[in-house]
Amino acid sequence: MLQGNECTESTVWNEVIYDLGGHPLQLWGWGEVKSAHNWHAHRVLFTDQQGGVAGAAQILERILPKPFRRLCYVPRGPVCREGDTAAVYEALAAYASQHLPGTLLTVEPDTELAPTAAGWQRSSNTILIPKTLILDLHHSEEELLAAMAKKTRQYIRKSERAGITLRRVKAMDDIEKLLEIYHQTAERAGFALHDDQYYRDVHINLGDSSLIFAAYEGSEPIAFVWLAASQETSFELYGGMNERGQALRANYALKWFAIRKCKEWGISRYDMNGLLNDGISNFKRGFANHEDMLAGTYDYPLSPLYGVWTRLLPAAKKIIRYIKH
């Protein structure tokens, strides 16, 4: 049985996530973002009898209305040492049961394999969409281009010829302009946003793991894509463009620029973060000739009230929609 202990040092925690090939949503900075916005992050290391780290889980705790007490959520985790996955899941469930009693513990692992440890069950209350598109950046640029749809390659070339400038954005003044574009995109597409401070907090707390790329026409931004990155994985968080960006199809050259930069920096995977039956997903699908299906959402009931929770699906889904990243 592995021993679970909370980690309180950001450097130690991130080193473990890097060493185990973990997802950027398991990095310390992401927990800090969520802790500033109605969650509380618990970073738990699971060690064997020799003191070796077999796994880690950044558990996001959200207080629920009585009598449910709390929801515990592990986005794209836990992170496990090869051969120790089942033991990590057992230890994670034991830790939550003892230290974070509530209604349920939910995980959405960054793997195609479902939990095999006892007590875990599939859930339809999905937060992160399991169907996605993950590019293997070990492939050459020529191989990545060859896997794209013909129209996508054409639009990349067309938008590159439009005279736009592509670059990474770090300064907060520049990000404020991108947030204006994001508001325009959300209004046009009809989706809800967090308040602007949330996105500022993402950039501040993720630090170098916040990768923002923008397309400019002259000095004005017209499109952006925002990723979180660990050593192994880049993960699309947000993106948008204004009417000028749409006219120039700037998002095609911009996404290809982001993919190439991640590859250049030694990142192994580029995850486009979810596929639905919509225009944005069709745009994503043009960048590859495959799709990926991750394990999905799994719950470990922590209370007899779990059954009540699952029956209250309309209210539960309302809460889930509210807490999406």
C-alpha positions as CSV (number, residue, x, y, z in Angstrom):
1,M,0.0,0.0,0.0
2,L,1.3,3.4,-1.0
3,Q,1.5,6.2,1.5
4,G,-0.1,9.6,0.6
5,N,1.3,12.8,2.0
6,E,0.5,16.4,1.0
7,C,3.4,18.3,-0.7
8,T,3.8,22.0,0.2
9,E,6.8,22.9,-2.0
10,S,6.0,24.0,-5.5
11,T,9.5,23.2,-6.9
12,V,9.4,19.6,-5.5
13,W,5.8,19.2,-6.8
14,N,6.6,20.3,-10.4
15,E,9.7,18.2,-10.5
16,V,7.6,15.1,-9.7
17,I,5.0,16.1,-12.4
18,Y,7.8,16.6,-14.9
19,D,9.6,13.4,-14.0
20,L,6.4,11.3,-14.3
21,G,5.4,12.9,-17.6
22,G,2.4,14.7,-16.1
23,H,-0.2,16.9,-17.7
24,P,0.0,20.8,-17.3
25,L,-3.3,20.8,-15.3
26,Q,-1.4,18.9,-12.6
27,L,1.2,21.6,-12.3
28,W,1.4,23.7,-9.1
29,G,0.4,26.9,-11.0
30,W,-2.9,25.5,-12.2
31,G,-3.8,24.6,-8.6
32,E,-3.0,28.2,-7.6
33,V,-5.3,29.5,-10.3
34,K,-8.2,27.3,-9.1
35,S,-7.5,28.2,-5.5
36,A,-7.9,31.9,-6.3
37,H,-11.4,31.1,-7.7
38,N,-13.5,29.1,-5.3
39,W,-11.4,25.9,-5.1
40,H,-8.7,24.6,-2.8
41,A,-5.8,22.6,-4.2
42,H,-4.3,19.6,-2.3
43,R,-1.1,18.2,-3.8
44,V,-0.6,14.6,-2.7
45,L,2.5,12.5,-3.3
46,F,2.2,8.7,-3.1
47,T,5.3,6.9,-2.0
48,D,6.4,3.3,-1.7
49,Q,8.1,1.7,1.3
50,Q,11.5,2.7,0.0
51,G,10.4,6.3,-0.3
52,G,10.2,6.3,-4.0
53,V,7.4,8.4,-5.6
54,A,5.0,6.1,-7.3
55,G,2.4,8.8,-8.2
56,A,0.9,12.2,-7.6
57,A,-2.5,13.8,-7.7
58,Q,-3.4,17.5,-7.5
59,I,-6.9,17.3,-5.9
60,L,-9.1,20.3,-6.4
61,E,-11.6,20.5,-3.6
62,R,-14.9,22.3,-4.0
63,I,-17.3,22.8,-1.2
64,L,-20.8,21.7,-2.1
65,P,-24.2,22.6,-0.5
66,K,-25.1,20.6,2.6
67,P,-25.4,17.7,3.0
68,F,-23.0,16.8,0.1
69,R,-20.0,18.6,1.8
70,R,-17.4,18.5,-1.0
71,L,-16.4,17.4,-4.4
72,C,-12.8,16.4,-5.1
73,Y,-11.6,16.5,-8.6
74,V,-8.3,15.5,-10.3
75,P,-8.1,17.0,-13.8
76,R,-6.0,14.9,-16.2
77,G,-4.6,12.9,-13.3
78,P,-3.5,11.2,-11.2
79,V,0.1,10.9,-12.6
80,C,1.5,7.4,-12.1
81,R,4.8,5.7,-12.3
82,E,4.8,2.9,-14.8
83,G,3.5,-0.3,-13.2
84,D,2.0,1.5,-10.2
85,T,-1.3,2.8,-11.7
86,A,-3.7,0.6,-9.7
87,A,-1.8,1.1,-6.5
88,V,-1.9,4.9,-7.0
89,Y,-5.7,4.8,-7.6
90,E,-6.1,2.8,-4.4
91,A,-4.0,5.2,-2.4
92,L,-5.8,8.2,-3.9
93,A,-9.2,6.8,-2.9
94,A,-7.9,6.0,0.6
95,Y,-6.4,9.5,1.0
96,A,-9.6,11.3,-0.1
97,S,-11.8,9.0,2.2
98,Q,-9.6,9.9,5.2
99,H,-8.6,13.5,4.7
100,L,-11.3,14.9,2.3
101,P,-14.6,13.2,3.2
102,G,-17.5,14.3,1.0
103,T,-19.7,12.9,-1.7
104,L,-17.3,11.9,-4.5
105,L,-13.8,11.9,-5.8
106,T,-13.7,12.4,-9.6
107,V,-10.7,11.8,-11.9
108,E,-10.2,12.4,-15.6
109,P,-6.9,10.8,-16.4
110,D,-4.6,11.8,-19.3
111,T,-4.6,8.2,-20.6
112,E,-6.8,5.9,-22.7
113,L,-6.8,3.3,-19.9
114,A,-9.6,3.4,-17.4
115,P,-8.9,2.8,-13.6
116,T,-8.7,-0.9,-12.7
117,A,-8.7,-0.4,-8.9
118,A,-11.8,-1.5,-7.0
119,G,-14.5,1.0,-6.3
120,W,-14.1,3.3,-9.3
121,Q,-17.1,3.7,-11.7
122,R,-17.7,5.5,-15.0
123,S,-19.5,8.8,-14.8
124,S,-21.5,10.7,-17.4
125,N,-20.8,14.0,-15.6
126,T,-17.9,14.9,-17.8
127,I,-15.9,18.1,-17.2
128,L,-13.1,17.7,-19.7
129,I,-14.2,16.1,-23.0
130,P,-12.5,12.7,-23.5
131,K,-12.7,12.7,-27.3
132,T,-9.9,14.9,-28.5
133,L,-7.1,15.2,-31.0
134,I,-3.5,14.8,-29.8
135,L,-0.6,15.4,-32.2
136,D,2.5,13.3,-31.7
137,L,5.3,16.0,-32.0
138,H,7.9,13.3,-32.5
139,H,6.8,13.3,-36.1
140,S,8.6,15.6,-38.5
141,E,6.9,18.8,-39.8
142,E,6.5,17.1,-43.2
143,E,4.7,14.2,-41.6
144,L,2.4,16.5,-39.5
145,L,1.5,18.5,-42.7
146,A,0.9,15.3,-44.6
147,A,-1.6,14.2,-42.0
148,M,-3.7,17.4,-42.3
149,A,-6.6,17.9,-44.6
150,K,-5.7,19.4,-48.0
151,K,-7.9,22.5,-47.3
152,T,-6.1,23.0,-44.0
153,R,-2.7,23.1,-45.7
154,Q,-4.1,25.5,-48.3
155,Y,-5.4,27.8,-45.6
156,I,-2.2,27.7,-43.7
157,R,-0.3,28.8,-46.8
158,K,-2.9,31.4,-47.6
159,S,-2.9,33.0,-44.1
160,E,0.9,32.9,-44.0
161,R,1.0,34.9,-47.3
162,A,-1.4,37.5,-45.9
163,G,1.5,39.4,-44.3
164,I,0.5,38.7,-40.6
165,T,3.1,38.5,-37.9
166,L,3.1,35.5,-35.5
167,R,4.7,35.6,-32.1
168,R,4.6,34.6,-28.5
169,V,2.9,37.0,-26.1
170,K,4.0,37.5,-22.5
171,A,3.3,41.1,-21.5
172,M,0.1,41.7,-19.6
173,D,-0.7,44.8,-21.7
174,D,-0.7,42.6,-24.8
175,I,-2.9,40.0,-23.1
176,E,-5.5,42.6,-22.3
177,K,-5.9,43.2,-26.0
178,L,-6.3,39.4,-26.5
179,L,-9.0,39.3,-23.9
180,E,-10.9,41.9,-25.9
181,I,-10.8,39.5,-28.8
182,Y,-11.9,36.7,-26.6
183,H,-14.9,38.6,-25.5
184,Q,-15.8,39.2,-29.1
185,T,-15.3,35.5,-29.9
186,A,-17.5,34.5,-27.0
187,E,-20.3,36.8,-27.9
188,R,-20.2,35.7,-31.5
189,A,-20.1,32.0,-30.6
190,G,-22.4,32.2,-27.6
191,F,-20.3,30.7,-24.8
192,A,-19.7,32.1,-21.3
193,L,-16.4,33.4,-20.0
194,H,-14.8,33.8,-16.6
195,D,-14.1,37.3,-15.5
196,D,-10.9,38.8,-16.9
197,Q,-9.0,38.4,-13.7
198,Y,-9.3,34.6,-14.0
199,Y,-7.3,34.7,-17.2
200,R,-4.7,37.1,-15.8
201,D,-4.3,34.6,-12.9
202,V,-3.8,31.8,-15.4
203,H,-0.9,33.6,-17.0
204,I,0.7,34.8,-13.8
205,N,0.5,31.5,-11.9
206,L,1.5,29.2,-14.8
207,G,4.5,31.4,-15.6
208,D,6.6,29.8,-18.3
209,S,4.0,27.1,-18.6
210,S,1.6,29.7,-20.0
211,L,2.1,29.7,-23.8
212,I,0.2,32.4,-25.6
213,F,0.7,32.9,-29.4
214,A,-0.9,35.7,-31.3
215,A,-1.3,36.8,-34.9
216,Y,-0.8,40.5,-35.7
217,E,-1.7,42.6,-38.6
218,G,0.6,45.6,-38.2
219,S,0.6,46.4,-34.5
220,E,-2.9,45.0,-33.9
221,P,-3.7,41.5,-32.7
222,I,-6.3,39.6,-34.8
223,A,-6.2,36.1,-33.3
224,F,-4.7,34.1,-30.5
225,V,-4.3,30.6,-29.1
226,W,-3.4,30.0,-25.4
227,L,-1.9,26.8,-24.1
228,A,-0.8,25.4,-20.8
229,A,2.4,23.2,-21.1
230,S,4.3,20.7,-19.1
231,Q,7.5,19.1,-20.4
232,E,5.5,16.4,-22.2
233,T,2.2,18.0,-23.1
234,S,0.8,21.2,-24.5
235,F,-2.9,21.7,-23.9
236,E,-5.1,24.3,-25.6
237,L,-7.0,26.4,-23.1
238,Y,-8.5,29.3,-25.0
239,G,-8.4,30.9,-28.4
240,G,-10.2,33.5,-30.5
241,M,-10.1,35.9,-33.4
242,N,-11.8,39.1,-34.4
243,E,-13.5,39.8,-37.8
244,R,-10.2,40.7,-39.4
245,G,-8.6,37.5,-38.2
246,Q,-11.6,35.6,-39.7
247,A,-11.2,37.3,-43.0
248,L,-7.5,36.4,-43.2
249,R,-8.0,32.9,-41.8
250,A,-5.3,33.8,-39.3
251,N,-6.2,30.9,-37.0
252,Y,-4.7,28.4,-39.5
253,A,-1.2,29.8,-39.7
254,L,-1.4,30.6,-36.0
255,K,-2.2,27.1,-34.8
256,W,0.5,25.7,-37.1
257,F,2.9,28.2,-35.6
258,A,2.0,27.1,-32.1
259,I,2.4,23.4,-33.0
260,R,5.8,24.0,-34.5
261,K,7.0,26.1,-31.5
262,C,5.9,23.3,-29.1
263,K,7.8,20.8,-31.2
264,E,10.9,23.1,-31.4
265,W,10.9,23.3,-27.6
266,G,10.9,19.5,-27.1
267,I,7.2,19.1,-26.1
268,S,6.0,15.6,-27.1
269,R,2.2,16.1,-27.4
270,Y,-0.1,18.8,-28.6
271,D,-3.6,18.2,-27.2
272,M,-6.4,20.3,-28.8
273,N,-8.7,19.8,-25.8
274,G,-11.9,18.2,-26.8
275,L,-13.9,17.5,-30.0
276,L,-17.6,18.2,-30.4
277,N,-19.9,18.4,-33.4
278,D,-19.3,22.1,-34.0
279,G,-17.3,24.4,-36.3
280,I,-14.4,24.8,-33.9
281,S,-14.0,21.0,-33.7
282,N,-14.2,20.7,-37.4
283,F,-11.4,23.2,-37.7
284,K,-9.3,21.2,-35.2
285,R,-10.0,17.9,-37.2
286,G,-8.4,19.5,-40.2
287,F,-5.0,19.3,-38.5
288,A,-4.8,15.5,-38.3
289,N,-6.2,12.3,-39.8
290,H,-7.1,10.7,-36.5
291,E,-9.0,11.3,-33.3
292,D,-8.1,10.2,-29.7
293,M,-10.4,8.9,-27.0
294,L,-9.2,9.3,-23.4
295,A,-10.5,7.2,-20.6
296,G,-13.2,9.7,-19.6
297,T,-14.6,10.5,-16.2
298,Y,-14.5,8.1,-13.2
299,D,-15.9,8.6,-9.8
300,Y,-15.1,7.0,-6.4
301,P,-18.1,7.4,-4.1
302,L,-17.1,8.8,-0.7
303,S,-20.6,8.8,0.8
304,P,-24.0,7.1,0.6
305,L,-25.1,10.4,-0.7
306,Y,-23.3,9.7,-4.0
307,G,-26.4,7.9,-5.3
308,V,-28.5,11.0,-4.5
309,W,-26.0,13.2,-6.3
310,T,-26.1,11.1,-9.5
311,R,-30.0,11.2,-9.4
312,L,-29.9,15.0,-9.2
313,L,-28.3,15.2,-12.7
314,P,-29.8,18.5,-13.8
315,A,-28.5,20.3,-10.7
316,A,-25.2,18.4,-10.8
317,K,-24.6,19.3,-14.4
318,K,-25.4,23.0,-13.7
319,I,-22.6,22.9,-11.0
320,I,-20.3,21.0,-13.4
321,R,-20.9,23.6,-16.2
322,Y,-20.1,26.4,-13.7
323,I,-16.8,24.8,-12.5
324,K,-15.4,24.0,-16.0
325,H,-12.0,25.5,-16.5
